[in-house]
């Protein structure tokens, strides 16, 4: 069974305190979209296959922060070095490389991290 974590509700003081401690700006904060939980368990490399198509995920962009989207199609032969096309909420489509070693969640991950989501 997959372990999941839901976004915590923090008071305004706690949010301000965390931002000062971590030095992150507002856009870089860990955010799980409403209606979803983060899947904490890291997938196996073998699980990044056709079964990921249609799955919701968040991806951390440098300077932008976490963006919600879903895997639209898999590139088994790594088209331009990427293995998945991701469609984001705003309709933007981007080819991404989703690697097991980049899977992460929470506030202390670097740009390029990604995390699968589960509907609640």
C-alpha positions in Angstrom: 0.0 0.0 0.0 1.3 3.4 -0.9 2.0 5.9 1.8 0.5 9.3 1.2 0.9 12.7 2.7 -1.6 15.6 2.6 -0.6 19.3 2.5 -0.5 20.7 6.1 -2.5 23.7 7.1 -0.2 26.2 8.7 -1.0 29.5 10.5 0.3 32.7 9.0 3.0 32.9 11.7 4.2 29.4 11.0 4.4 30.1 7.2 6.4 33.3 7.8 8.7 31.4 10.2 9.3 28.6 7.7 10.0 31.0 4.9 12.6 32.8 7.0 14.2 29.5 8.1 14.3 27.9 4.6 15.0 31.1 2.7 12.4 30.1 0.0 10.2 32.6 -1.8 6.5 32.1 -2.1 6.6 30.4 -5.5 9.1 27.8 -4.4 7.0 26.5 -1.5 5.8 22.8 -1.5 2.2 22.8 -2.6 -0.1 19.8 -3.2 -3.2 20.8 -5.2 -6.6 20.6 -3.6 -8.2 17.2 -4.0 -4.8 15.3 -4.1 -2.3 13.7 -1.8 1.4 13.2 -2.6 2.5 9.7 -3.0 5.5 9.5 -0.7 6.9 6.1 -1.8 9.4 6.5 -4.6 8.4 4.6 -7.7 10.8 2.0 -9.1 12.4 2.7 -12.5 10.4 0.0 -14.0 7.2 1.8 -12.9 8.0 4.8 -15.2 6.3 3.1 -18.1 2.9 3.3 -19.8 1.2 3.0 -16.5 2.3 6.5 -15.7 0.2 7.9 -18.6 -2.8 9.8 -17.2 -1.3 10.1 -13.7 -1.2 13.5 -12.0 2.1 14.8 -10.7 3.8 18.0 -9.6 7.1 19.1 -11.0 9.4 21.7 -9.4 10.6 24.3 -11.9 13.6 26.5 -11.2 12.4 30.0 -10.2 8.7 29.0 -10.6 8.1 26.3 -8.0 5.8 23.4 -8.0 3.4 23.0 -11.0 0.6 20.5 -11.3 0.1 18.5 -14.4 -0.4 15.0 -15.7 1.6 12.6 -17.9 0.1 12.7 -21.4 2.3 10.3 -23.2 5.4 8.1 -22.6 8.5 8.3 -24.9 10.0 4.8 -24.5 13.0 5.8 -26.7 13.6 9.0 -24.8 12.6 11.6 -27.3 15.2 14.5 -27.0 16.4 13.0 -23.8 12.9 13.0 -22.3 10.7 10.1 -21.3 7.3 11.8 -20.7 5.1 14.6 -22.1 3.5 16.5 -19.2 0.4 18.7 -19.7 0.1 21.4 -17.1 -3.1 23.0 -15.7 -2.7 26.0 -18.0 -2.5 23.7 -21.1 1.3 24.1 -21.5 2.9 20.8 -22.8 6.5 20.1 -21.9 8.7 17.0 -22.5 10.3 16.0 -19.2 12.7 13.4 -18.0 11.2 11.7 -14.9 14.0 9.8 -13.1 13.7 7.9 -9.9 16.6 9.8 -8.4 14.7 13.1 -8.9 11.6 11.9 -7.1 10.9 14.1 -4.0 8.4 15.8 -1.9 8.4 18.6 0.7 10.1 21.9 0.7 13.7 20.9 0.7 14.0 19.5 -2.9 15.8 21.1 -5.8 14.4 22.1 -9.2 13.7 19.1 -11.4 12.1 17.2 -8.6 8.8 15.5 -9.2 6.1 13.7 -7.2 3.1 11.6 -8.2 -0.3 12.6 -6.8 -3.3 10.5 -5.8 -6.9 11.8 -5.8 -8.5 12.0 -2.4 
